[in-house]
Amino acid sequence: PAARLEDMDLEGIDVAVLFPPGAGEEFALHDREFSIALCRALNDARAEFAAHAPDRLKLVAKLPMLDPEAAAEELERCVRENGFVGLVCAQHILDKNLDHPSFDVVWQTAERLGVAVCVHGGGQAPGQVPFVIDRLDSILTVHAFTHPVGAMLAVTCFTVGGVLHRFPQLRVGFLEAGTGWLPFWLERLDEHWEHVPDQAPLIDRPPSEYFDGRCFVSCEPDERTVPYVLSATGDVVCYASDYCHWDCAFPDTVRIIHDRDDLDHEQKIGVLARNAARLYGIPIPAAV
């Protein structure tokens, strides 16, 4: 953690929400007991890591979503005992989408605790049911497709699928999938809801109205569509460093946003601080 804080200082990051590795712990090769034990061990190890600087290092929990009741219990433990600020899950769990009623116990727990639900794009973890990638055969195409398409699936489930209707205080982030797809997808969902609302019996308003004010996406620092997304959907974009993935821009991720001439000062504050603070329910550092 000391080395991580040095890198945060180098970039100009006051507070970081750290995400666990995406190696299929929530599936654990379809072994329920193994998944429960593995997620608990991972969360405990990361809590020990973040305890080095709890004011600067925040965490989201990896949960054994194979067993939603156990997942809800693990989220409760992580928040109560170690101050986690949310959870992260894949955009579908085996053959179930995230609007499946069995997961309501997890969303209900997150809403009651006031912590964020974070959906990570992708779907190529060991033990996961293929989604999109069954017709692709390279890292380039799989990675390009799974993240935004997975996020589109998740947005559909949380809006049209009624999750945000059932849990009106829930906050959700659809992360590591970029931003440019969001206005298009919300507009398309709204259009279809207007034409055939009877096929969305779990909601009573356009999908975009459920998204507005409670849902967020994360951007790449140099993503050209960010100004358009902000103008079309409001303050929903959060900065992500993507540290230390192979495709991140470390140590320049903050600088890239800071130096952009297509975002004004208030928009930069929103992207770099305010929107993430709303998603995770944490205060903005005084320096901002």
C-alpha positions as CSV (number, residue, x, y, z in Angstrom):
1,P,0.0,0.0,0.0
2,A,2.8,2.4,0.6
3,A,3.9,2.0,-3.0
4,R,0.3,2.5,-4.2
5,L,0.1,5.7,-2.3
6,E,3.3,7.0,-3.9
7,D,1.8,6.3,-7.3
8,M,-1.4,8.1,-6.3
9,D,0.6,11.1,-5.2
10,L,2.5,11.0,-8.5
11,E,-0.8,11.1,-10.4
12,G,-2.5,13.6,-8.1
13,I,-5.1,11.3,-6.7
14,D,-6.4,12.1,-3.2
15,V,-8.8,9.1,-2.7
16,A,-9.0,5.9,-4.7
17,V,-11.7,3.3,-4.7
18,L,-9.8,0.0,-5.3
19,F,-11.4,-2.9,-7.3
20,P,-10.5,-6.5,-6.9
21,P,-9.1,-8.7,-9.7
22,G,-11.6,-10.0,-12.1
23,A,-10.6,-13.7,-12.2
24,G,-14.0,-15.3,-11.7
25,E,-14.0,-15.5,-7.9
26,E,-17.8,-15.0,-7.9
27,F,-18.2,-18.1,-10.0
28,A,-15.3,-20.2,-8.6
29,L,-15.8,-22.9,-11.2
30,H,-19.4,-23.2,-10.1
31,D,-18.5,-24.4,-6.6
32,R,-20.6,-22.6,-4.0
33,E,-18.6,-23.2,-0.9
34,F,-15.3,-22.5,-2.7
35,S,-16.7,-19.2,-4.0
36,I,-17.9,-18.1,-0.5
37,A,-14.5,-18.9,1.0
38,L,-12.5,-17.4,-1.9
39,C,-14.5,-14.1,-1.8
40,R,-14.2,-13.8,1.9
41,A,-10.4,-14.4,1.8
42,L,-10.0,-11.9,-1.0
43,N,-12.0,-9.2,0.8
44,D,-10.1,-9.8,4.1
45,A,-6.7,-9.5,2.4
46,R,-7.8,-6.3,0.6
47,A,-9.2,-4.8,3.9
48,E,-5.7,-5.4,5.5
49,F,-4.1,-3.7,2.5
50,A,-6.4,-0.6,2.7
51,A,-6.1,-0.4,6.5
52,H,-2.7,1.2,5.8
53,A,-4.5,4.4,4.8
54,P,-8.2,4.1,5.3
55,D,-8.9,7.7,4.6
56,R,-7.4,7.4,1.1
57,L,-7.9,3.7,0.1
58,K,-11.5,2.6,-0.2
59,L,-12.8,-0.8,-1.3
60,V,-15.7,-2.6,-3.0
61,A,-16.4,-6.2,-2.2
62,K,-16.2,-9.2,-4.5
63,L,-19.2,-11.4,-3.6
64,P,-20.1,-15.1,-4.1
65,M,-23.0,-14.3,-6.4
66,L,-23.5,-18.1,-7.0
67,D,-25.4,-17.9,-3.7
68,P,-27.2,-14.5,-3.4
69,E,-28.1,-15.0,0.3
70,A,-24.4,-15.6,1.1
71,A,-23.4,-12.7,-1.2
72,A,-25.7,-10.4,0.8
73,E,-24.2,-11.6,4.1
74,E,-20.7,-11.1,2.8
75,L,-21.5,-7.5,1.7
76,E,-23.0,-6.8,5.1
77,R,-19.9,-8.1,6.8
78,C,-17.5,-6.1,4.5
79,V,-19.4,-2.9,5.1
80,R,-20.0,-3.3,8.8
81,E,-16.5,-4.6,9.8
82,N,-14.2,-2.9,7.2
83,G,-16.1,0.1,5.8
84,F,-16.4,-1.1,2.2
85,V,-18.2,1.5,0.0
86,G,-19.8,-0.9,-2.5
87,L,-19.7,-4.2,-4.3
88,V,-18.6,-5.2,-7.8
89,C,-20.2,-8.0,-9.9
90,A,-20.1,-9.2,-13.4
91,Q,-22.7,-8.2,-16.0
92,H,-24.4,-11.6,-15.7
93,I,-24.0,-14.5,-13.3
94,L,-23.8,-17.8,-15.2
95,D,-27.1,-18.1,-17.0
96,K,-28.9,-15.4,-14.9
97,N,-29.2,-11.8,-15.8
98,L,-28.9,-9.2,-13.0
99,D,-32.6,-8.6,-12.9
100,H,-33.3,-12.1,-11.8
101,P,-35.4,-12.0,-8.6
102,S,-32.8,-14.2,-6.7
103,F,-30.4,-11.2,-6.7
104,D,-32.9,-8.8,-5.1
105,V,-31.5,-9.7,-1.7
106,V,-28.1,-8.4,-2.7
107,W,-29.5,-5.1,-4.2
108,Q,-31.8,-4.7,-1.1
109,T,-28.8,-5.1,1.2
110,A,-26.7,-2.5,-0.8
111,E,-29.6,-0.1,-0.7
112,R,-30.1,-0.5,3.0
113,L,-26.4,0.0,3.7
114,G,-26.2,2.9,1.3
115,V,-23.3,1.5,-0.7
116,A,-22.8,1.4,-4.5
117,V,-23.5,-1.5,-6.8
118,C,-20.7,-1.6,-9.5
119,V,-21.1,-3.7,-12.6
120,H,-17.9,-4.5,-14.5
121,G,-18.1,-5.1,-18.2
122,G,-16.7,-8.3,-19.7
123,G,-17.7,-11.9,-19.2
124,Q,-14.6,-13.9,-20.1
125,A,-13.8,-15.0,-16.5
126,P,-13.2,-18.8,-15.9
127,G,-16.5,-20.5,-15.3
128,Q,-18.6,-17.8,-16.8
129,V,-21.3,-18.5,-19.4
130,P,-20.2,-17.0,-22.8
131,F,-21.9,-13.8,-23.8
132,V,-21.0,-12.3,-27.2
133,I,-17.5,-13.9,-27.1
134,D,-18.7,-17.2,-28.5
135,R,-18.3,-15.7,-32.0
136,L,-14.9,-14.0,-31.3
137,D,-11.4,-15.4,-31.3
138,S,-8.9,-12.7,-30.3
139,I,-8.2,-10.6,-27.2
140,L,-8.7,-7.5,-29.3
141,T,-12.3,-8.4,-30.4
142,V,-13.3,-10.0,-27.1
143,H,-12.1,-7.1,-25.0
144,A,-13.6,-4.5,-27.4
145,F,-17.0,-6.2,-27.4
146,T,-17.6,-7.6,-23.9
147,H,-17.2,-4.4,-21.9
148,P,-19.6,-2.0,-23.6
149,V,-22.1,-4.7,-24.6
150,G,-22.0,-6.2,-21.1
151,A,-22.7,-2.8,-19.7
152,M,-25.6,-2.3,-22.1
153,L,-27.0,-5.7,-20.9
154,A,-26.7,-4.6,-17.3
155,V,-28.3,-1.2,-17.9
156,T,-31.2,-3.0,-19.6
157,C,-31.6,-5.3,-16.6
158,F,-31.5,-2.5,-14.0
159,T,-33.9,-0.2,-15.9
160,V,-36.3,-2.3,-18.0
161,G,-35.8,-5.3,-15.7
162,G,-37.2,-3.2,-12.8
163,V,-34.3,-3.4,-10.3
164,L,-34.1,0.4,-10.0
165,H,-37.9,0.5,-9.7
166,R,-37.9,-2.0,-6.8
167,F,-35.0,-0.3,-5.0
168,P,-35.5,3.5,-5.5
169,Q,-32.5,4.5,-3.4
170,L,-30.0,2.2,-5.1
171,R,-26.9,3.7,-6.8
172,V,-25.3,1.8,-9.6
173,G,-22.1,2.3,-11.6
174,F,-21.5,0.6,-15.0
175,L,-17.8,0.7,-15.2
176,E,-14.8,0.1,-17.4
177,A,-16.9,0.2,-20.6
178,G,-16.4,3.7,-21.8
179,T,-19.1,6.3,-22.1
180,G,-20.1,6.9,-25.8
181,W,-22.6,4.1,-25.9
182,L,-24.7,5.4,-23.1
183,P,-26.8,8.2,-24.7
184,F,-27.5,6.0,-27.7
185,W,-28.6,3.0,-25.5
186,L,-30.8,5.0,-23.2
187,E,-32.5,6.7,-26.2
188,R,-33.0,3.3,-27.8
189,L,-34.5,1.8,-24.7
190,D,-36.8,4.7,-24.2
191,E,-38.0,4.5,-27.8
192,H,-38.8,0.8,-27.4
193,W,-40.5,1.4,-24.1
194,E,-42.7,4.1,-25.7
195,H,-43.7,1.7,-28.6
196,V,-44.4,-1.4,-26.5
197,P,-44.6,-0.5,-22.8
198,D,-46.7,-3.6,-22.1
199,Q,-43.5,-5.6,-22.6
200,A,-41.9,-3.8,-19.7
201,P,-44.5,-4.5,-17.0
202,L,-42.0,-4.0,-14.1
203,I,-41.5,-0.2,-14.8
204,D,-43.8,2.8,-15.0
205,R,-41.6,5.4,-16.7
206,P,-39.0,5.6,-19.5
207,P,-35.8,3.6,-18.7
208,S,-33.7,6.8,-18.8
209,E,-35.6,8.3,-15.9
210,Y,-34.6,5.4,-13.7
211,F,-30.9,6.0,-14.7
212,D,-31.0,9.7,-14.2
213,G,-29.5,10.8,-10.8
214,R,-28.6,7.3,-9.5
215,C,-26.4,5.7,-12.2
216,F,-23.0,6.4,-13.5
217,V,-20.4,5.3,-16.0
218,S,-16.6,5.6,-16.0
219,C,-14.5,7.2,-18.8
220,E,-11.1,6.8,-20.3
221,P,-9.1,10.0,-19.6
222,D,-8.8,10.8,-23.3
223,E,-12.2,9.5,-24.5
224,R,-13.5,12.0,-27.1
225,T,-17.2,11.4,-26.4
226,V,-17.1,12.6,-22.8
227,P,-18.4,16.2,-23.5
228,Y,-21.2,14.8,-25.6
229,V,-22.2,12.3,-22.9
230,L,-22.2,15.0,-20.2
231,S,-24.4,17.2,-22.4
232,A,-26.8,14.4,-23.3
233,T,-27.1,12.6,-20.0
234,G,-25.9,14.9,-17.2
235,D,-23.3,14.5,-14.6
236,V,-22.9,10.7,-14.8
237,V,-19.3,10.3,-15.8
238,C,-16.6,9.3,-13.3
239,Y,-12.9,9.3,-13.9
240,A,-11.1,6.0,-13.7
241,S,-7.3,5.6,-13.7
242,D,-7.5,1.9,-14.7
243,Y,-4.3,1.5,-12.7
244,C,-2.4,-0.7,-13.4
245,H,-3.9,-2.5,-16.4
246,W,-2.0,-3.0,-19.6
247,D,-4.0,-0.3,-21.4
248,C,-3.9,2.5,-18.7
249,A,-2.2,5.8,-19.2
250,F,-0.3,5.9,-15.8
251,P,1.1,8.2,-14.6
252,D,-0.8,10.7,-16.7
253,T,-4.5,9.9,-16.2
254,V,-5.4,12.9,-14.1
255,R,-3.2,15.2,-16.1
256,I,-4.9,14.2,-19.4
257,I,-8.3,15.2,-18.0
258,H,-7.0,18.3,-16.3
259,D,-5.4,19.5,-19.6
260,R,-8.4,18.9,-21.8
261,D,-9.8,22.0,-23.5
262,D,-13.2,20.5,-24.3
263,L,-14.3,20.3,-20.7
264,D,-14.9,23.3,-18.5
265,H,-13.8,23.7,-14.9
266,E,-17.0,22.5,-13.4
267,Q,-17.2,19.5,-15.7
268,K,-13.6,18.5,-14.7
269,I,-14.5,18.7,-11.0
270,G,-17.6,16.5,-11.7
271,V,-15.6,13.9,-13.6
272,L,-12.6,13.9,-11.3
273,A,-14.4,14.1,-8.0
274,R,-18.0,15.0,-7.5
275,N,-19.7,12.2,-9.5
276,A,-17.7,9.4,-8.0
277,A,-18.4,10.9,-4.5
278,R,-22.1,10.7,-5.3
279,L,-21.8,7.1,-6.6
280,Y,-19.8,5.8,-3.6
281,G,-21.4,8.0,-0.9
282,I,-18.0,9.4,0.2
283,P,-17.0,13.0,0.9
284,I,-15.0,15.0,-1.5
285,P,-11.5,15.9,-0.1
286,A,-11.3,19.4,1.2
287,A,-8.6,20.3,-1.4
288,V,-11.1,20.0,-4.2
